[in-house]
Amino acid sequence: MEPLGLVPLMALGIELFNIILLLVLMQIFWNNYRRLKSPFTQGLLFFVIAFFLKSVVSLGYLGFIIYLNEPSESSLPVGILPFAFNIFESIALILLIRVTRE
Protein backbone atom coordinates (compact mmCIF):
# COMPACT_ATOMS: atom_id res chain seq x y z
CA MET A 1 0.00 0.00 0.00
CA GLU A 2 1.45 3.37 -1.01
CA PRO A 3 0.85 6.52 1.04
CA LEU A 4 -1.86 8.91 -0.07
CA GLY A 5 0.38 11.93 -0.25
CA LEU A 6 -0.12 15.50 0.79
CA VAL A 7 -3.36 16.33 -1.05
CA PRO A 8 -5.81 14.68 1.40
CA LEU A 9 -4.01 16.25 4.35
CA MET A 10 -4.18 19.68 2.70
CA ALA A 11 -7.88 19.13 1.95
CA LEU A 12 -8.41 18.23 5.60
CA GLY A 13 -6.58 21.37 6.74
CA ILE A 14 -8.58 23.59 4.42
CA GLU A 15 -11.81 22.00 5.62
CA LEU A 16 -10.80 22.84 9.20
CA PHE A 17 -10.13 26.41 8.06
CA ASN A 18 -13.59 26.50 6.46
CA ILE A 19 -15.16 25.37 9.73
CA ILE A 20 -13.44 28.25 11.53
CA LEU A 21 -14.70 30.70 8.88
CA LEU A 22 -18.21 29.29 9.22
CA LEU A 23 -18.09 29.69 12.99
CA VAL A 24 -17.11 33.36 12.50
CA LEU A 25 -20.02 33.85 10.11
CA MET A 26 -22.36 32.02 12.46
CA GLN A 27 -21.37 34.38 15.28
CA ILE A 28 -21.90 37.47 13.10
CA PHE A 29 -25.29 36.32 11.81
CA TRP A 30 -26.43 35.21 15.28
CA ASN A 31 -25.56 38.62 16.75
CA ASN A 32 -27.35 40.34 13.86
CA TYR A 33 -30.40 38.13 14.23
CA ARG A 34 -30.65 38.76 17.99
CA ARG A 35 -30.51 42.48 17.33
CA LEU A 36 -32.71 42.71 14.20
CA LYS A 37 -35.00 39.63 14.29
CA SER A 38 -34.98 39.78 10.49
CA PRO A 39 -36.17 36.75 8.48
CA PHE A 40 -33.36 37.43 5.99
CA THR A 41 -30.74 37.23 8.76
CA GLN A 42 -32.40 34.07 10.05
CA GLY A 43 -32.13 32.61 6.55
CA LEU A 44 -28.43 33.50 6.42
CA LEU A 45 -27.95 31.82 9.78
CA PHE A 46 -29.63 28.62 8.53
CA PHE A 47 -27.50 28.79 5.37
CA VAL A 48 -24.30 28.95 7.43
CA ILE A 49 -25.49 26.12 9.70
CA ALA A 50 -26.14 23.94 6.62
CA PHE A 51 -22.63 24.63 5.29
CA PHE A 52 -21.21 23.96 8.76
CA LEU A 53 -22.89 20.53 8.85
CA LYS A 54 -21.60 19.81 5.34
CA SER A 55 -18.08 20.71 6.44
CA VAL A 56 -18.27 18.46 9.50
CA VAL A 57 -19.39 15.54 7.31
CA SER A 58 -16.63 16.32 4.78
CA LEU A 59 -14.10 16.44 7.59
CA GLY A 60 -15.20 12.97 8.69
CA TYR A 61 -15.03 11.68 5.12
CA LEU A 62 -11.53 13.03 4.56
CA GLY A 63 -10.39 11.71 7.93
CA PHE A 64 -11.78 8.30 7.01
CA ILE A 65 -9.90 8.33 3.67
CA ILE A 66 -6.68 9.25 5.43
CA TYR A 67 -7.29 6.62 8.12
CA LEU A 68 -7.88 3.89 5.54
CA ASN A 69 -4.84 5.07 3.56
CA GLU A 70 -6.13 3.35 0.44
CA PRO A 71 -5.30 5.00 -2.87
CA SER A 72 -8.09 5.27 -5.40
CA GLU A 73 -8.11 3.40 -8.68
CA SER A 74 -9.11 6.58 -10.52
CA SER A 75 -6.68 8.71 -12.47
CA LEU A 76 -7.09 11.65 -10.07
CA PRO A 77 -5.19 11.61 -6.77
CA VAL A 78 -7.39 10.88 -3.77
CA GLY A 79 -8.62 14.10 -2.23
CA ILE A 80 -7.95 16.37 -5.22
CA LEU A 81 -11.65 17.11 -5.80
CA PRO A 82 -12.41 17.83 -2.13
CA PHE A 83 -9.24 19.95 -2.07
CA ALA A 84 -10.38 22.01 -5.09
CA PHE A 85 -13.91 22.41 -3.72
CA ASN A 86 -12.55 23.40 -0.30
CA ILE A 87 -10.33 26.09 -1.83
CA PHE A 88 -13.32 27.47 -3.74
CA GLU A 89 -15.46 27.38 -0.59
CA SER A 90 -12.75 29.13 1.44
CA ILE A 91 -12.57 31.98 -1.07
CA ALA A 92 -16.36 32.32 -1.08
CA LEU A 93 -16.54 32.33 2.73
CA ILE A 94 -13.77 34.92 3.05
CA LEU A 95 -15.61 37.15 0.58
CA LEU A 96 -18.87 36.66 2.49
CA ILE A 97 -17.21 37.58 5.78
CA ARG A 98 -15.68 40.67 4.17
CA VAL A 99 -19.02 41.81 2.72
CA THR A 100 -20.85 41.05 5.97
CA ARG A 101 -18.46 43.10 8.08
CA GLU A 102 -18.79 46.20 5.88
C-alpha positions as CSV (number, residue, x, y, z in Angstrom):
1,M,0.0,0.0,0.0
2,E,1.5,3.4,-1.0
3,P,0.9,6.5,1.0
4,L,-1.9,8.9,-0.1
5,G,0.4,11.9,-0.2
6,L,-0.1,15.5,0.8
7,V,-3.4,16.3,-1.1
8,P,-5.8,14.7,1.4
9,L,-4.0,16.2,4.4
10,M,-4.2,19.7,2.7
11,A,-7.9,19.1,1.9
12,L,-8.4,18.2,5.6
13,G,-6.6,21.4,6.7
14,I,-8.6,23.6,4.4
15,E,-11.8,22.0,5.6
16,L,-10.8,22.8,9.2
17,F,-10.1,26.4,8.1
18,N,-13.6,26.5,6.5
19,I,-15.2,25.4,9.7
20,I,-13.4,28.3,11.5
21,L,-14.7,30.7,8.9
22,L,-18.2,29.3,9.2
23,L,-18.1,29.7,13.0
24,V,-17.1,33.4,12.5
25,L,-20.0,33.9,10.1
26,M,-22.4,32.0,12.5
27,Q,-21.4,34.4,15.3
28,I,-21.9,37.5,13.1
29,F,-25.3,36.3,11.8
30,W,-26.4,35.2,15.3
31,N,-25.6,38.6,16.7
32,N,-27.4,40.3,13.9
33,Y,-30.4,38.1,14.2
34,R,-30.7,38.8,18.0
35,R,-30.5,42.5,17.3
36,L,-32.7,42.7,14.2
37,K,-35.0,39.6,14.3
38,S,-35.0,39.8,10.5
39,P,-36.2,36.7,8.5
40,F,-33.4,37.4,6.0
41,T,-30.7,37.2,8.8
42,Q,-32.4,34.1,10.1
43,G,-32.1,32.6,6.6
44,L,-28.4,33.5,6.4
45,L,-28.0,31.8,9.8
46,F,-29.6,28.6,8.5
47,F,-27.5,28.8,5.4
48,V,-24.3,28.9,7.4
49,I,-25.5,26.1,9.7
50,A,-26.1,23.9,6.6
51,F,-22.6,24.6,5.3
52,F,-21.2,24.0,8.8
53,L,-22.9,20.5,8.9
54,K,-21.6,19.8,5.3
55,S,-18.1,20.7,6.4
56,V,-18.3,18.5,9.5
57,V,-19.4,15.5,7.3
58,S,-16.6,16.3,4.8
59,L,-14.1,16.4,7.6
60,G,-15.2,13.0,8.7
61,Y,-15.0,11.7,5.1
62,L,-11.5,13.0,4.6
63,G,-10.4,11.7,7.9
64,F,-11.8,8.3,7.0
65,I,-9.9,8.3,3.7
66,I,-6.7,9.3,5.4
67,Y,-7.3,6.6,8.1
68,L,-7.9,3.9,5.5
69,N,-4.8,5.1,3.6
70,E,-6.1,3.3,0.4
71,P,-5.3,5.0,-2.9
72,S,-8.1,5.3,-5.4
73,E,-8.1,3.4,-8.7
74,S,-9.1,6.6,-10.5
75,S,-6.7,8.7,-12.5
76,L,-7.1,11.7,-10.1
77,P,-5.2,11.6,-6.8
78,V,-7.4,10.9,-3.8
79,G,-8.6,14.1,-2.2
80,I,-7.9,16.4,-5.2
81,L,-11.7,17.1,-5.8
82,P,-12.4,17.8,-2.1
83,F,-9.2,20.0,-2.1
84,A,-10.4,22.0,-5.1
85,F,-13.9,22.4,-3.7
86,N,-12.6,23.4,-0.3
87,I,-10.3,26.1,-1.8
88,F,-13.3,27.5,-3.7
89,E,-15.5,27.4,-0.6
90,S,-12.7,29.1,1.4
91,I,-12.6,32.0,-1.1
92,A,-16.4,32.3,-1.1
93,L,-16.5,32.3,2.7
94,I,-13.8,34.9,3.0
95,L,-15.6,37.2,0.6
96,L,-18.9,36.7,2.5
97,I,-17.2,37.6,5.8
98,R,-15.7,40.7,4.2
99,V,-19.0,41.8,2.7
100,T,-20.9,41.1,6.0
101,R,-18.5,43.1,8.1
102,E,-18.8,46.2,5.9
